[in-house]
Amino acid sequence: MILDTNNLITKKTILITGASGFLGFYLSLELATEFNLVGLYCRAPIEKLNFIQWQSSNLLETGEIRPLLNSIGKIDMIINLAAYASIDFCEKFPALSRRLNTLAAQEMANYCEEKEILFLQISSDLVFSGADAAYTEDDFCHPLNRYAQQKCEIENYLSDKKQSFVSRLPLLYGFGLNHSNFLPILLSKIKNNETVEAFVDEFRTPLSGMSAAAGLSEQIRALLAGKSSVLAAKILHFAGKESISRYQLAKKICEEFALNPKNVIPTKLKNHNLAKLRPADVSLDASLAQQLLNFNPPTIAQELKILKSQQL
Ligand SMILES: NC(=O)c1ccc[n+]([C@@H]2O[C@H](COP(=O)([O-])OP(=O)(O)OC[C@H]3O[C@@H](n4cnc5c(N)ncnc54)[C@H](OP(=O)(O)O)[C@@H]3O)[C@@H](O)[C@H]2O)c1
């Protein structure tokens, strides 16, 4: 075997928090060959991703973040995926979730600012009110729930930090390893002939985990290469091209996976007392990312076909 010492010397190091999560799995696969990856996990690493240098950490212990980062050695970029990403959880535990979603992120961003390390914060389409879609990066944020408030708070905090950048993502779907997602849950219920309620009045621009990771990795490469147009963007949207309701998405999934669409029952947010917490339409306009980066995701039907073939 010939050892590529050149590559060992020049490879940059990226630290991914939440590398053990749903998106962390896809993003790590995307970045694996080009970068040295240090992955933080809280409960358990993804054993199969043995190319990652795994580090255990509880980012709620914000005082331990700095010593942890100091112990890792040279880092070129931090991608902050770690989060409590459930609306319900954040409503139930506002202080705890803010500690991870906002305060831990602030701590890392301050460290990056001091050490001149790039910091990429993952945010969400939910920062918008849902009344004026499709949203561009310049649109006004108006969060309806605590999860979105925490994301907005960190976005605002980072706005004047030179080293910090934000990527807003839509509803993601796919098959994770340690962390699941609504797709396998929906498939399993419908295969068991259970019914699933899906909202006809909640619109997003969903994207597969694979395509989100592909878009983010383009942004990461461009930031590390110092591409001025991407550095200037500060916030970028990555999203699918179709604005679609949860109900339409569930029907499409049934179609592609050859399952009975009659098991998907249409319902409305207001029937579940959720209209105040969940914005009606947070479809994202991702044309800036398409223009600046090589970001051109497939249609939902194409993405589902790929996911189905991977599942077999
Ligand atoms: N999934 C979506 O549809 C979606 C949409 C828009 C934006 N986002 C954003 O994208 C990012 C990634 O989301 P995801 O779906 O991959 O989330 P996820 O699957 O729920 O993963 C969350 C990650 O955070 C880690 N984590 C949780 N508590 C922690 C703690 N106290 N200390 C350190 N790490 C901790 C988890 O580690 P362990 O598993 O090891 O505990 C896991 O790796 C998040 O910022 C989320 O807000 C997600």
The ligand as a MOL file (V3000), in Angstrom:
LIG
                    3D

  0  0  0     0  0            999 V3000
M  V30 BEGIN CTAB
M  V30 COUNTS 48 52 0 0 0
M  V30 BEGIN ATOM
M  V30 1 N -34.2960 16.7900 10.8390 0
M  V30 2 C -34.9210 17.8370 10.3110 0
M  V30 3 O -35.9840 17.6910 9.6660 0
M  V30 4 C -34.3310 19.2260 10.4460 0
M  V30 5 C -34.9120 20.2840 9.7290 0
M  V30 6 C -34.3530 21.5560 9.8380 0
M  V30 7 C -33.2500 21.7820 10.6410 0
M  V30 8 N -32.7200 20.7370 11.3530 0 CHG=1
M  V30 9 C -31.5460 20.9970 12.1980 0
M  V30 10 O -30.4940 20.1870 11.7220 0
M  V30 11 C -29.6450 19.8120 12.8120 0
M  V30 12 C -29.4990 18.3030 12.8400 0
M  V30 13 O -30.7800 17.7360 13.0370 0
M  V30 14 P -30.9860 16.1560 13.1280 0
M  V30 15 O -32.3110 15.8500 12.5160 0
M  V30 16 O -29.7840 15.4580 12.6460 0 CHG=-1
M  V30 17 O -31.1370 15.9730 14.7110 0
M  V30 18 P -31.1160 14.5970 15.5250 0
M  V30 19 O -31.1700 13.4260 14.6290 0
M  V30 20 O -32.1710 14.7410 16.5740 0
M  V30 21 O -29.6790 14.5940 16.2260 0
M  V30 22 C -29.4000 15.4360 17.2940 0
M  V30 23 C -27.9280 15.3360 17.6120 0
M  V30 24 O -27.6570 16.1840 18.7440 0
M  V30 25 C -26.8960 15.4450 19.6970 0
M  V30 26 N -27.1880 15.9040 21.0420 0
M  V30 27 C -28.3750 15.8820 21.7000 0
M  V30 28 N -28.2150 16.3220 22.9580 0
M  V30 29 C -26.9050 16.6350 23.1020 0
M  V30 30 C -26.1250 17.1290 24.1660 0
M  V30 31 N -26.6690 17.4260 25.3520 0
M  V30 32 N -24.7980 17.3180 23.9660 0
M  V30 33 C -24.2320 17.0120 22.7810 0
M  V30 34 N -24.9270 16.5620 21.7220 0
M  V30 35 C -26.2470 16.3530 21.8800 0
M  V30 36 C -27.3490 14.0060 19.5130 0
M  V30 37 O -26.3430 13.1410 20.0470 0
M  V30 38 P -26.6780 11.6510 20.6010 0
M  V30 39 O -27.5870 11.0110 19.6220 0
M  V30 40 O -25.3420 10.9830 20.6640 0
M  V30 41 O -27.3300 11.8480 21.9150 0
M  V30 42 C -27.4630 13.9280 17.9970 0
M  V30 43 O -26.2060 13.6760 17.4200 0
M  V30 44 C -30.2960 20.3890 14.0670 0
M  V30 45 O -29.6920 21.6220 14.3680 0
M  V30 46 C -31.7400 20.6290 13.6560 0
M  V30 47 O -32.3190 21.6640 14.4070 0
M  V30 48 C -33.2180 19.4530 11.2610 0
M  V30 END ATOM
M  V30 BEGIN BOND
M  V30 1 1 1 2
M  V30 2 2 2 3
M  V30 3 1 2 4
M  V30 4 1 4 5
M  V30 5 2 4 48
M  V30 6 2 5 6
M  V30 7 1 6 7
M  V30 8 2 7 8
M  V30 9 1 8 9
M  V30 10 1 8 48
M  V30 11 1 9 10
M  V30 12 1 9 46
M  V30 13 1 10 11
M  V30 14 1 11 12
M  V30 15 1 11 44
M  V30 16 1 12 13
M  V30 17 1 13 14
M  V30 18 2 14 15
M  V30 19 1 14 16
M  V30 20 1 14 17
M  V30 21 1 17 18
M  V30 22 2 18 19
M  V30 23 1 18 20
M  V30 24 1 18 21
M  V30 25 1 21 22
M  V30 26 1 22 23
M  V30 27 1 23 24
M  V30 28 1 23 42
M  V30 29 1 24 25
M  V30 30 1 25 26
M  V30 31 1 25 36
M  V30 32 1 26 27
M  V30 33 1 26 35
M  V30 34 2 27 28
M  V30 35 1 28 29
M  V30 36 1 29 30
M  V30 37 2 29 35
M  V30 38 1 30 31
M  V30 39 2 30 32
M  V30 40 1 32 33
M  V30 41 2 33 34
M  V30 42 1 34 35
M  V30 43 1 36 37
M  V30 44 1 36 42
M  V30 45 1 37 38
M  V30 46 2 38 39
M  V30 47 1 38 40
M  V30 48 1 38 41
M  V30 49 1 42 43
M  V30 50 1 44 45
M  V30 51 1 44 46
M  V30 52 1 46 47
M  V30 END BOND
M  V30 END CTAB
M  END
